[in-house]
Amino acid sequence: MHIEFRHLRTIRAIHQAGGLARAADLLHITQSALSHQIKGLEDQAGVELFVRRSKPLRLSAAGQRLLRLAEKILPEIEALEHEFEGLREGSAGRMHIAIECHACFEWLFPVLERFRKTWGEVDVDIRPGLAFDALPALQKEEVDLVVSSDPEDLPGISFKPLFDYEPVFVASSQHPLAQKDYVEAGDFRDEVLITYPVDRSRLDVFTELLTPAKVEPRSIRQVELTAVILLLVASNRGVAVLPDWVVREVKTSTDYVTRPLTEAGKTKRLYAAIRDEDADKPYMAHLIRLAREIPVRLQRG
């Protein structure tokens, strides 16, 4: 047998309508064309699909079996057609995000909350487990956007600037370094440095200050949550370096202060890395616009 989707739609329509004339109207074909289609299908099957002398028209046992197949397959086909229509119109798609910036979880969630209200049909997911291989995952289409502060020259990948931020030194207001106008690499030698549990190559305090100066802190304590880092700093259990906007957003107490790294300060830029082919997708452009707007609100707030 050569069963086509139109055959399944025909069986379903006749079952729902209870007669050929009304089923033909549902399918937008003539009753003659519908009768011809049924005959051709029955010739293929070698069995009758309908009880001809019943009113309303009833399916035979073989027809019921075909109807069960139609009711199983057609909803999936119709859902796929709807998804493809959304893709063509730019209203649906996939947005799987990998984050190389650990602190960016604090900023990304409100961005995605606003994004979800407009793009409810876009499948959104965050893939923190891919953080260390995020850009290769982007090239292999395992993720669709990477949040990174380290742009690279990669074929087919564009780095869209989001916003600038300043990594700042954070210490208890009772800490001796709180009395300085700014801190330098050598100030960390006798300190317990509290960081996120990520590789040094992903931490501004190392890439921007300590590694170039070949300075090691006395010890390093890794902590997952920004709020806990700030609580430990406020209780003088160590010092930290965090993005300036993170310190403002996750305000836990008034018992710590911030200072610039070096007299001139340090400035970094955060990027959204995307595949060139996705740049024109409406939902991608909207997410990047939101990602630029919310940090501005945080900085002003």
N, C-alpha and C positions, 0 to 999 in steps of 0.2 A: 504493500500500500504506500501511496504517496500522499500523506496527510499534510495539508497546509493550514496556516493560521486561519484563513478564511473559512475552512471547513469547520474548525472548532467554534468560530464566531457564529456560524450558521446554526450548528446544533444548539448552542446556548440560546440564540435568539428565538428559535422555534419553541424550545422548552419554556422560555419566559413568556412568549406571546400566545402560545396555545393554538397557533394556526399559521398557515403560509402567508396569507395576505398581510397580517399585522407584522410578522417577522420580516417580510420583504420591506415594509416601511421602515422598520428599525435599522435594517442594513442598507437602506437607500439603494435598493435594486428592484427590478421588476419581479413579479411573482413567477413569471415564466423563466427568468434567469435563475431564480432560486430553485425551482423544481428541477431544472436541468442540472444544477450543481449537486442536488441531493441524489439524483439518479446516477450521476457519474461517481459519486462517493460510494453508493451502495454497490455499483458494479465492481469497484476496486475491492471492497470489503467482502463481497460475495454473500452478504446477508442483508436482510431488511433492517433499517435503522428506526423505522416508525411503524406503529400499528395503524394501518391506513384507514380502517373503517370506524375509528373512534372519534368522538367529538367531546372536548377539544382534542386535537391531534396529540397522541401520546408517543413517547419514545419506546422502542422495543428494548429487550434486555441488552442487546448489542449497542443500541443507541444510548442507553443509560451509562454503559461503560465508557463510551466516547464522551458523554457529557461530563463524567467525573474527571476525565483527562482535561477537557476544556476548562473546567472550574479550577483545576490545579495550575495549568500553564498560563492561561490568559491574564489573570491578575498580575503575574510576574512580568509578562510582556508589556502590559499596560503601564506598570510601574517603571519599567525600563524606558519606555517611550517618553513618559513624563520626565524622567531624569535627563534623557538626551535633549528634550525640548528646553529644559532649564539650562543645560550646558550651552546650547545654541544661543539662548537669550542672555546668557551670562548671569543667571539668577541662582544657579546651583553649581556645586563643584566640591572640591576637597581642599582643606586648609590644614595640613599637618605641619606643625611648627617645632623646630629644634632650637634650643637656647644654649648659646655658649656663655652668656652672661648670667651667672647664678642669681645675682641681685634682681634681675629683670623680672622674676616671677612677681615681685611686688607691683611692678608697673603693668605687666602684660594682662593680668586678670581683669582689671577695669576696662582695658582696651577691648578684650574679647567679649565682655559683657555688653558693651555698646554695639559691637559688631554683630553679635547674635540677634539683637532686636531687629536689625535690618536684613540680615542674610540668614534667615532661619533654615534654609535648605542647603546651606554649605556645611559639610561635615568637618567640624573643627576638633583638633586633637593636639595635645602638647606631648612631645617625645623627648623628655629629659634624658632618657637612657642613651640617646644618640649624640649627646652633647660633644663628645670628644671626636666623633667622626661625622660631624654634622654636615660639613660641606661636601664630602664625598657622597653622603646620603642624599643631599640635594641634587647632585649631578645624576644619581641613579634613580631619581624620582621616588625615593622612599619618603622624603618629606618635601614640602612645597615652599617653605620659608625658613631661613635661619637668622636668628638674632645674634649679631656678632659685632665686636669692636675691632676686629682684625681683618680688614679687607684683603683679598688676594686676587691676583690676576688669573682667573679661571675661564676657560672657553665656555661660552653659553650662559655665564652667570653674571648678573649685575648686582652691585652693592648700592642700594638706595639709602642715602643719608637720612637718619631719623632725627637725632638731636645731639647736641654737645652736652657734656657733663664734666664736673671736676671731681676727681678722687680726692677726698679730704681725710686728714688724720682725725681720729676720734679718741678722746681720752676723758677720764673722770675729771671733773672740775677741781679735784683735790690733787691731781697728778702734777708733779713738777713740770712736765712738758706743757701743761696747760698755761703756764706763765709766758711761754714763748709766742712770738708773733707768727712763726712758721716753724716747721720741723724739716730736718735734713736726714739723709740716709744714716749717718752715724748715730742719730738719736735712738735708733731702734736696737742697737747692740745689746743693751741691758734689759730689753722689754720682752714680755710675753705678747706675742702677736696673735690676735684672734682672727681667723679667716674662715671663709666658706670651705667645705671639703672638696676642693677642686685642685687640679694641677697648678703649679706656680705660673705656668705660661698663660693661665687664664685670670691671674690676679694682678690688678694694676699696681699694687704696692711693690711687687717684684719686677714686673716688666718696665715700669716707669721710674723706679727709684733704687730698690735694693740690689737687683742683679747687675745693672750697669756699674754700681758703686762697689760691687763685690762685698756687700755687708750682709751678715746673718743676724737675725734676732736671737735673743737668748733661748727662746723656745717658741713653738707654734702650737696653738690650740685650735682645732677645727670644730666649727659649730654650724649646724644646718640653717637655722632661722635667724633672720636679721634682728628681730625683736629680742632674741636671747643674746645675740652679740652685744646689743646696746645695753641690756641689763647687766651683763658681765662687765662691760666697760664702765658703766655708771657706778658699780660697786668696787671699782679699782682692781679688777682681777686681770687686767691686761689692756692693750690698746688695739685699735683697728684702723683700717683704711677702707672707706666705703664711698660710693657715689654720693655727691652732695644732695641730690634729689631724694635718695633713699633715706638719708638721715632726717630730712624734713618730713617725709611721708610717714615713716614709722617712728613717730615721736613717742618715746616711752617714759621719759622723765626730763627734768632740767638739770640733772646731776652730771652731765657730760658736756664737753665743748668740742668744737671743730677748729682745725687750723689747716692752712694750705700746706701742700707738699712743696718745699723749697720756697724761696722768697718770691719767685715769679709765678708759682702755682703750676699745676698740670691740667691740661685740657684733653679730653678724649671724645671721640665721636662714636655713636652707636649706629649700626647699619642693619637694614633688612636685606639679606641676600636672597635673590629669587632667580629662577630660570628666565632667560630673555623671552621665551615663548609665552610666559604667563603674565608679562608686564601689562598687557592690554586688557586683562580680565577685569571687569568692573569691581568684583568683590575684592580682588587683590589690591587695586588702587585705593579702594575705600579703607581697607585695613591699614595700609601704609599711612593714609591721611590721618586716621584716628591715632595711630602710633606716634605721629608727630604732634598732634594736638594735646594729648593728655599730659605729657611731660611739661609742656608749657604751662598748663594749668597748675601742675604740682609746683613748678618753680615760682609761679606768682602767688600761690596759696600760702 
